[in-house]
Amino acid sequence: FSGTTPPPAPVTVVSAPAAAATVDVLVAAVELPMGQTIRQSDLRWQPWPPESAASGYITRSAEANALDETKGAIVRQAFLPGEPIRRE
C-alpha cells in the first residue's frame, strides 16, 4: 500500500482523580500529656474526611478562631500527635 499513511497511534487520556472533599480539624501537633497548658504551637489544622469527623471535633468551618481560643487551656486527657482535639 504505497502512498497511504498509517493510522495515528492511539492516545491514552488519563484524567486526574477528583480531589476528595475534606474539612479542617484541629489536632494535636505534638504529644500533649494530661495537665499541660496548651500553646498555639501544640495544635494545627489537618484535613479530615468529612464522614469521619465526629460531631465533637473542632472544625475550622465551625470555629475559625479555635487555634487562638484554645491556647492556655489545660489538657484534661492525653493526646497523641495527629489526634483530633475535642472541647470536652
C-alpha positions as CSV (number, residue, x, y, z in Angstrom):
1,F,0.0,0.0,0.0
2,S,2.3,2.7,-1.1
3,G,1.1,6.3,-0.7
4,T,-1.1,5.6,2.3
5,T,-0.2,6.7,5.7
6,P,-0.7,4.5,8.7
7,P,-3.4,5.5,11.2
8,P,-2.3,7.7,14.1
9,A,-1.2,5.9,17.3
10,P,-3.9,5.7,19.9
11,V,-3.9,8.4,22.5
12,T,-4.5,7.5,26.2
13,V,-6.3,10.1,28.1
14,V,-5.7,10.0,31.9
15,S,-7.9,12.2,34.0
16,A,-6.7,13.2,37.4
17,P,-8.8,11.9,40.3
18,A,-11.2,14.4,41.7
19,A,-9.9,15.9,44.9
20,A,-11.7,14.4,47.9
21,A,-13.6,16.9,49.9
22,T,-12.1,17.4,53.4
23,V,-12.8,19.5,56.5
24,D,-10.0,21.1,58.6
25,V,-10.0,19.5,62.1
26,L,-8.0,20.9,65.0
27,V,-5.4,18.2,66.0
28,A,-2.5,17.9,68.4
29,A,0.7,18.8,66.7
30,V,2.8,17.2,69.4
31,E,2.1,14.7,72.3
32,L,0.0,16.5,74.9
33,P,0.2,14.9,78.4
34,M,-2.7,15.4,80.8
35,G,-2.2,18.6,82.8
36,Q,-0.2,20.5,80.2
37,T,-1.1,24.1,79.3
38,I,-1.7,24.3,75.6
39,R,0.4,26.6,73.5
40,Q,-0.6,27.6,70.0
41,S,2.4,25.6,68.6
42,D,0.9,22.5,70.2
43,L,-2.0,22.5,67.7
44,R,-2.6,22.5,64.0
45,W,-5.3,22.2,61.4
46,Q,-5.4,18.9,59.5
47,P,-7.6,17.9,56.5
48,W,-10.0,15.2,57.6
49,P,-12.6,13.2,55.6
50,P,-16.0,14.7,56.5
51,E,-17.6,11.4,57.0
52,S,-15.0,10.6,59.7
53,A,-15.2,13.9,61.5
54,A,-17.2,13.2,64.7
55,S,-19.5,15.9,66.0
56,G,-17.2,16.6,68.9
57,Y,-14.3,17.5,66.8
58,I,-13.3,21.2,66.4
59,T,-13.5,22.2,62.7
60,R,-12.2,25.4,61.1
61,S,-15.6,25.9,59.4
62,A,-17.4,25.9,62.7
63,E,-14.8,27.6,64.9
64,A,-12.3,29.5,62.8
65,N,-10.6,31.1,65.8
66,A,-10.3,27.8,67.8
67,L,-6.5,27.7,67.4
68,D,-6.2,31.1,69.3
69,E,-9.0,30.4,71.7
70,T,-7.7,27.0,72.8
71,K,-4.2,28.2,73.8
72,G,-3.9,28.5,77.6
73,A,-6.4,25.6,78.2
74,I,-5.3,22.7,80.4
75,V,-5.2,19.3,78.8
76,R,-7.7,17.0,80.7
77,Q,-6.9,13.9,78.6
78,A,-3.6,13.0,76.9
79,F,-3.5,13.4,73.1
80,L,-1.1,11.8,70.6
81,P,0.2,13.8,67.6
82,G,-2.5,14.0,64.9
83,E,-5.3,13.2,67.3
84,P,-8.4,15.4,67.0
85,I,-8.9,17.9,69.8
86,R,-12.4,18.0,71.4
87,R,-13.8,20.7,73.6
88,E,-14.8,18.3,76.4
